Amino acid sequence: GSSINWPPEFHPGVPWKGLQNI
Amino acid sequence: QEPLTASRLAAAPLHEQKQMIGERLYPLIHDVHTQLAGKITGMLLEIDNSELLLMLESPESLHAKIEEAVAVLQAHQA
């Protein structure tokens, strides 16, 4: 399932992918 | 570096707000949990911006949330 990719990791200077779910 | 205030944050486009908070949170989390910093920051960014701003100003709240996030992460990975 998609939970394997949770949490969306944040790295400085890289657009955070978690924003797609907000 | 200037503190990140609610008004400065509100002036930014929505898609940049989480990014701005993340850029502030990440180094603080990296100091505590170097290996997991990316995941923990990602988890905490799911919290409301108003609460995240309070956490940036309160090391006690931030560290409590970090430990909470680590526990959830470990349970998730188990």
Backbone of each chain as nested JSON, in Angstrom:
{
  "chains": [
    {"id": "A", "residues": [
      {"number": 1, "name": "GLY", "atoms": {"N": [0.817, -1.206, 0.0], "CA": [0.0, 0.0, 0.0], "C": [0.851, 1.258, 0.0]}},
      {"number": 2, "name": "SER", "atoms": {"N": [0.171, 2.412, 0.037], "CA": [0.887, 3.678, -0.01], "C": [1.581, 3.989, 1.305]}},
      {"number": 3, "name": "SER", "atoms": {"N": [1.205, 3.257, 2.383], "CA": [1.801, 3.553, 3.683], "C": [3.298, 3.25, 3.701]}},
      {"number": 4, "name": "ILE", "atoms": {"N": [3.75, 2.471, 2.715], "CA": [5.182, 2.17, 2.63], "C": [5.974, 3.446, 2.39]}},
      {"number": 5, "name": "ASN", "atoms": {"N": [5.362, 4.39, 1.69], "CA": [6.048, 5.634, 1.374], "C": [5.859, 6.714, 2.43]}},
      {"number": 6, "name": "TRP", "atoms": {"N": [5.171, 6.353, 3.506], "CA": [4.963, 7.312, 4.584], "C": [6.079, 7.165, 5.606]}},
      {"number": 7, "name": "PRO", "atoms": {"N": [6.59, 8.24, 6.208], "CA": [6.204, 9.624, 5.926], "C": [6.961, 10.194, 4.722]}},
      {"number": 8, "name": "PRO", "atoms": {"N": [6.39, 11.238, 4.088], "CA": [7.11, 11.907, 3.021], "C": [8.313, 12.633, 3.619]}},
      {"number": 9, "name": "GLU", "atoms": {"N": [9.5, 12.225, 3.25], "CA": [10.699, 12.813, 3.865], "C": [10.928, 14.247, 3.399]}},
      {"number": 10, "name": "PHE", "atoms": {"N": [11.452, 15.041, 4.338], "CA": [11.823, 16.414, 4.003], "C": [13.339, 16.515, 3.955]}},
      {"number": 11, "name": "HIS", "atoms": {"N": [13.84, 17.13, 2.907], "CA": [15.279, 17.424, 2.839], "C": [15.463, 18.872, 2.428]}},
      {"number": 12, "name": "PRO", "atoms": {"N": [16.388, 19.576, 3.118], "CA": [16.581, 21.002, 2.855], "C": [16.858, 21.256, 1.373]}},
      {"number": 13, "name": "GLY", "atoms": {"N": [16.184, 22.266, 0.839], "CA": [16.411, 22.663, -0.541], "C": [15.685, 21.804, -1.554]}},
      {"number": 14, "name": "VAL", "atoms": {"N": [14.972, 20.785, -1.073], "CA": [14.239, 19.903, -1.986], "C": [12.745, 20.079, -1.725]}},
      {"number": 15, "name": "PRO", "atoms": {"N": [11.942, 20.364, -2.76], "CA": [10.495, 20.523, -2.55], "C": [9.907, 19.3, -1.857]}},
      {"number": 16, "name": "TRP", "atoms": {"N": [9.16, 19.57, -0.78], "CA": [8.625, 18.484, 0.038], "C": [7.441, 17.827, -0.666]}},
      {"number": 17, "name": "LYS", "atoms": {"N": [7.498, 16.534, -0.844], "CA": [6.456, 15.815, -1.586], "C": [5.16, 15.689, -0.801]}},
      {"number": 18, "name": "GLY", "atoms": {"N": [5.254, 15.844, 0.533], "CA": [4.045, 15.763, 1.342], "C": [3.037, 16.854, 1.008]}},
      {"number": 19, "name": "LEU", "atoms": {"N": [3.486, 17.904, 0.368], "CA": [2.593, 18.998, -0.002], "C": [1.5, 18.536, -0.955]}},
      {"number": 20, "name": "GLN", "atoms": {"N": [1.738, 17.479, -1.673], "CA": [0.744, 16.972, -2.621], "C": [-0.495, 16.462, -1.913]}},
      {"number": 21, "name": "ASN", "atoms": {"N": [-0.335, 16.104, -0.63], "CA": [-1.455, 15.509, 0.098], "C": [-2.17, 16.507, 0.994]}},
      {"number": 22, "name": "ILE", "atoms": {"N": [-1.75, 17.756, 0.969], "CA": [-2.355, 18.739, 1.872], "C": [-3.453, 19.525, 1.127]}}
    ]},
    {"id": "B", "residues": [
      {"number": 1, "name": "GLN", "atoms": {"N": [19.528, 34.617, 11.215], "CA": [18.296, 34.288, 10.515], "C": [17.089, 34.821, 11.292]}},
      {"number": 2, "name": "GLU", "atoms": {"N": [16.201, 35.527, 10.608], "CA": [15.025, 36.09, 11.27], "C": [14.067, 34.991, 11.703]}},
      {"number": 3, "name": "PRO", "atoms": {"N": [13.361, 35.224, 12.815], "CA": [12.361, 34.231, 13.219], "C": [11.25, 34.145, 12.18]}},
      {"number": 4, "name": "LEU", "atoms": {"N": [10.691, 32.964, 12.06], "CA": [9.597, 32.754, 11.117], "C": [8.295, 33.071, 11.841]}},
      {"number": 5, "name": "THR", "atoms": {"N": [7.669, 34.176, 11.486], "CA": [6.428, 34.566, 12.156], "C": [5.221, 34.156, 11.325]}},
      {"number": 6, "name": "ALA", "atoms": {"N": [4.068, 34.166, 11.985], "CA": [2.826, 33.788, 11.292], "C": [2.563, 34.73, 10.126]}},
      {"number": 7, "name": "SER", "atoms": {"N": [2.866, 36.025, 10.307], "CA": [2.588, 36.977, 9.231], "C": [3.536, 36.785, 8.046]}},
      {"number": 8, "name": "ARG", "atoms": {"N": [4.815, 36.498, 8.343], "CA": [5.753, 36.24, 7.244], "C": [5.33, 34.98, 6.491]}},
      {"number": 9, "name": "LEU", "atoms": {"N": [4.873, 34.009, 7.259], "CA": [4.456, 32.747, 6.658], "C": [3.209, 32.952, 5.782]}},
      {"number": 10, "name": "ALA", "atoms": {"N": [2.26, 33.741, 6.314], "CA": [1.005, 33.971, 5.597], "C": [1.246, 34.713, 4.288]}},
      {"number": 11, "name": "ALA", "atoms": {"N": [2.354, 35.464, 4.231], "CA": [2.671, 36.222, 3.024], "C": [3.191, 35.318, 1.913]}},
      {"number": 12, "name": "ALA", "atoms": {"N": [3.555, 34.108, 2.258], "CA": [4.106, 33.178, 1.269], "C": [2.982, 32.344, 0.657]}},
      {"number": 13, "name": "PRO", "atoms": {"N": [3.178, 31.92, -0.593], "CA": [2.189, 31.023, -1.205], "C": [2.05, 29.749, -0.374]}},
      {"number": 14, "name": "LEU", "atoms": {"N": [0.855, 29.19, -0.392], "CA": [0.557, 28.011, 0.414], "C": [1.584, 26.892, 0.223]}},
      {"number": 15, "name": "HIS", "atoms": {"N": [1.969, 26.647, -1.032], "CA": [2.874, 25.531, -1.291], "C": [4.281, 25.799, -0.763]}},
      {"number": 16, "name": "GLU", "atoms": {"N": [4.571, 27.07, -0.441], "CA": [5.902, 27.376, 0.099], "C": [5.919, 27.396, 1.617]}},
      {"number": 17, "name": "GLN", "atoms": {"N": [4.733, 27.458, 2.233], "CA": [4.69, 27.603, 3.685], "C": [5.286, 26.401, 4.408]}},
      {"number": 18, "name": "LYS", "atoms": {"N": [4.888, 25.209, 4.0], "CA": [5.426, 24.011, 4.643], "C": [6.929, 23.907, 4.395]}},
      {"number": 19, "name": "GLN", "atoms": {"N": [7.336, 24.305, 3.186], "CA": [8.757, 24.271, 2.841], "C": [9.554, 25.201, 3.759]}},
      {"number": 20, "name": "MET", "atoms": {"N": [8.997, 26.399, 3.992], "CA": [9.681, 27.372, 4.854], "C": [9.818, 26.829, 6.276]}},
      {"number": 21, "name": "ILE", "atoms": {"N": [8.754, 26.215, 6.764], "CA": [8.801, 25.647, 8.113], "C": [9.782, 24.473, 8.152]}},
      {"number": 22, "name": "GLY", "atoms": {"N": [9.737, 23.648, 7.122], "CA": [10.633, 22.501, 7.064], "C": [12.1, 22.902, 7.09]}},
      {"number": 23, "name": "GLU", "atoms": {"N": [12.42, 23.99, 6.385], "CA": [13.808, 24.448, 6.352], "C": [14.288, 24.874, 7.743]}},
      {"number": 24, "name": "ARG", "atoms": {"N": [13.327, 25.339, 8.591], "CA": [13.675, 25.732, 9.965], "C": [13.739, 24.513, 10.882]}},
      {"number": 25, "name": "LEU", "atoms": {"N": [12.782, 23.603, 10.681], "CA": [12.685, 22.437, 11.571], "C": [13.835, 21.453, 11.362]}},
      {"number": 26, "name": "TYR", "atoms": {"N": [14.168, 21.216, 10.1], "CA": [15.122, 20.156, 9.781], "C": [16.434, 20.232, 10.57]}},
      {"number": 27, "name": "PRO", "atoms": {"N": [17.092, 21.415, 10.59], "CA": [18.377, 21.462, 11.333], "C": [18.219, 21.177, 12.82]}},
      {"number": 28, "name": "LEU", "atoms": {"N": [17.075, 21.604, 13.398], "CA": [16.838, 21.356, 14.827], "C": [16.666, 19.866, 15.077]}},
      {"number": 29, "name": "ILE", "atoms": {"N": [15.953, 19.212, 14.169], "CA": [15.717, 17.772, 14.316], "C": [16.996, 16.989, 14.016]}},
      {"number": 30, "name": "HIS", "atoms": {"N": [17.743, 17.476, 13.038], "CA": [18.985, 16.811, 12.655], "C": [19.977, 16.765, 13.819]}},
      {"number": 31, "name": "ASP", "atoms": {"N": [19.919, 17.796, 14.678], "CA": [20.801, 17.833, 15.861], "C": [20.496, 16.677, 16.81]}},
      {"number": 32, "name": "VAL", "atoms": {"N": [19.227, 16.271, 16.85], "CA": [18.795, 15.263, 17.817], "C": [18.8, 13.857, 17.211]}},
      {"number": 33, "name": "HIS", "atoms": {"N": [18.272, 13.751, 15.987], "CA": [18.174, 12.451, 15.314], "C": [18.723, 12.572, 13.892]}},
      {"number": 34, "name": "THR", "atoms": {"N": [20.041, 12.469, 13.769], "CA": [20.696, 12.68, 12.483], "C": [20.148, 11.759, 11.389]}},
      {"number": 35, "name": "GLN", "atoms": {"N": [20.045, 10.471, 11.698], "CA": [19.636, 9.507, 10.681], "C": [18.186, 9.664, 10.244]}},
      {"number": 36, "name": "LEU", "atoms": {"N": [17.325, 9.999, 11.203], "CA": [15.882, 10.021, 10.928], "C": [15.351, 11.417, 10.625]}},
      {"number": 37, "name": "ALA", "atoms": {"N": [16.233, 12.398, 10.55], "CA": [15.784, 13.797, 10.443], "C": [14.805, 14.028, 9.29]}},
      {"number": 38, "name": "GLY", "atoms": {"N": [15.079, 13.456, 8.125], "CA": [14.212, 13.66, 6.966], "C": [12.807, 13.135, 7.201]}},
      {"number": 39, "name": "LYS", "atoms": {"N": [12.724, 11.93, 7.782], "CA": [11.411, 11.318, 8.047], "C": [10.672, 12.064, 9.148]}},
      {"number": 40, "name": "ILE", "atoms": {"N": [11.391, 12.397, 10.232], "CA": [10.738, 13.089, 11.347], "C": [10.223, 14.452, 10.891]}},
      {"number": 41, "name": "THR", "atoms": {"N": [11.048, 15.178, 10.142], "CA": [10.608, 16.49, 9.653], "C": [9.362, 16.331, 8.788]}},
      {"number": 42, "name": "GLY", "atoms": {"N": [9.362, 15.338, 7.915], "CA": [8.201, 15.091, 7.062], "C": [6.954, 14.802, 7.873]}},
      {"number": 43, "name": "MET", "atoms": {"N": [7.105, 14.022, 8.937], "CA": [5.967, 13.712, 9.802], "C": [5.448, 14.965, 10.49]}},
      {"number": 44, "name": "LEU", "atoms": {"N": [6.368, 15.741, 11.055], "CA": [5.943, 16.916, 11.808], "C": [5.299, 17.962, 10.9]}},
      {"number": 45, "name": "LEU", "atoms": {"N": [5.699, 17.996, 9.633], "CA": [5.12, 18.982, 8.707], "C": [3.643, 18.713, 8.435]}},
      {"number": 46, "name": "GLU", "atoms": {"N": [3.162, 17.541, 8.81], "CA": [1.743, 17.244, 8.631], "C": [0.894, 17.931, 9.706]}},
      {"number": 47, "name": "ILE", "atoms": {"N": [1.558, 18.475, 10.726], "CA": [0.87, 19.215, 11.788], "C": [0.499, 20.61, 11.259]}},
      {"number": 48, "name": "ASP", "atoms": {"N": [-0.549, 21.204, 11.854], "CA": [-0.967, 22.555, 11.446], "C": [0.167, 23.565, 11.58]}},
      {"number": 49, "name": "ASN", "atoms": {"N": [0.22, 24.507, 10.614], "CA": [1.281, 25.52, 10.624], "C": [1.327, 26.324, 11.918]}},
      {"number": 50, "name": "SER", "atoms": {"N": [0.145, 26.644, 12.476], "CA": [0.133, 27.458, 13.697], "C": [0.833, 26.728, 14.838]}},
      {"number": 51, "name": "GLU", "atoms": {"N": [0.606, 25.423, 14.912], "CA": [1.245, 24.629, 15.963], "C": [2.744, 24.475, 15.684]}},
      {"number": 52, "name": "LEU", "atoms": {"N": [3.088, 24.351, 14.402], "CA": [4.505, 24.219, 14.039], "C": [5.282, 25.478, 14.416]}},
      {"number": 53, "name": "LEU", "atoms": {"N": [4.656, 26.644, 14.237], "CA": [5.317, 27.897, 14.602], "C": [5.579, 27.949, 16.101]}},
      {"number": 54, "name": "LEU", "atoms": {"N": [4.615, 27.475, 16.883], "CA": [4.799, 27.443, 18.34], "C": [5.956, 26.517, 18.709]}},
      {"number": 55, "name": "MET", "atoms": {"N": [6.035, 25.379, 18.0], "CA": [7.101, 24.417, 18.279], "C": [8.474, 24.992, 17.96]}},
      {"number": 56, "name": "LEU", "atoms": {"N": [8.538, 25.817, 16.898], "CA": [9.825, 26.427, 16.537], "C": [10.316, 27.373, 17.627]}},
      {"number": 57, "name": "GLU", "atoms": {"N": [9.355, 27.919, 18.394], "CA": [9.721, 28.861, 19.452], "C": [9.861, 28.192, 20.801]}},
      {"number": 58, "name": "SER", "atoms": {"N": [9.485, 26.931, 20.883], "CA": [9.525, 26.228, 22.156], "C": [10.27, 24.901, 22.031]}},
      {"number": 59, "name": "PRO", "atoms": {"N": [11.563, 24.902, 22.391], "CA": [12.364, 23.679, 22.276], "C": [11.747, 22.501, 23.022]}},
      {"number": 60, "name": "GLU", "atoms": {"N": [11.079, 22.77, 24.165], "CA": [10.481, 21.673, 24.935], "C": [9.371, 21.002, 24.132]}},
      {"number": 61, "name": "SER", "atoms": {"N": [8.492, 21.833, 23.544], "CA": [7.402, 21.271, 22.738], "C": [7.958, 20.534, 21.54]}},
      {"number": 62, "name": "LEU", "atoms": {"N": [8.964, 21.124, 20.914], "CA": [9.54, 20.502, 19.727], "C": [10.125, 19.137, 20.068]}},
      {"number": 63, "name": "HIS", "atoms": {"N": [10.902, 19.082, 21.151], "CA": [11.538, 17.811, 21.49], "C": [10.521, 16.756, 21.903]}},
      {"number": 64, "name": "ALA", "atoms": {"N": [9.439, 17.208, 22.555], "CA": [8.378, 16.259, 22.91], "C": [7.76, 15.677, 21.643]}},
      {"number": 65, "name": "LYS", "atoms": {"N": [7.514, 16.545, 20.647], "CA": [6.924, 16.084, 19.385], "C": [7.886, 15.192, 18.617]}},
      {"number": 66, "name": "ILE", "atoms": {"N": [9.165, 15.505, 18.695], "CA": [10.159, 14.68, 18.007], "C": [10.131, 13.266, 18.574]}},
      {"number": 67, "name": "GLU", "atoms": {"N": [10.098, 13.156, 19.896], "CA": [10.102, 11.83, 20.52], "C": [8.818, 11.077, 20.185]}},
      {"number": 68, "name": "GLU", "atoms": {"N": [7.689, 11.829, 20.13], "CA": [6.421, 11.237, 19.749], "C": [6.515, 10.69, 18.314]}},
      {"number": 69, "name": "ALA", "atoms": {"N": [7.102, 11.491, 17.437], "CA": [7.23, 11.103, 16.034], "C": [8.114, 9.867, 15.89]}},
      {"number": 70, "name": "VAL", "atoms": {"N": [9.195, 9.809, 16.656], "CA": [10.097, 8.657, 16.59], "C": [9.365, 7.396, 17.02]}},
      {"number": 71, "name": "ALA", "atoms": {"N": [8.551, 7.506, 18.073], "CA": [7.8, 6.348, 18.563], "C": [6.818, 5.866, 17.5]}},
      {"number": 72, "name": "VAL", "atoms": {"N": [6.12, 6.805, 16.86], "CA": [5.16, 6.451, 15.808], "C": [5.886, 5.811, 14.631]}},
      {"number": 73, "name": "LEU", "atoms": {"N": [7.015, 6.386, 14.286], "CA": [7.805, 5.884, 13.159], "C": [8.272, 4.454, 13.415]}},
      {"number": 74, "name": "GLN", "atoms": {"N": [8.747, 4.206, 14.636], "CA": [9.234, 2.869, 14.968], "C": [8.097, 1.859, 14.964]}},
      {"number": 75, "name": "ALA", "atoms": {"N": [6.915, 2.285, 15.444], "CA": [5.752, 1.401, 15.436], "C": [5.334, 1.115, 13.997]}},
      {"number": 76, "name": "HIS", "atoms": {"N": [5.415, 2.146, 13.152], "CA": [5.026, 2.022, 11.741], "C": [5.959, 1.059, 11.005]}},
      {"number": 77, "name": "GLN", "atoms": {"N": [7.23, 1.107, 11.373], "CA": [8.224, 0.293, 10.674], "C": [8.305, -1.126, 11.208]}},
      {"number": 78, "name": "ALA", "atoms": {"N": [7.743, -1.334, 12.402], "CA": [7.824, -2.653, 13.022], "C": [6.951, -3.667, 12.286]}}
    ]}
  ]
}
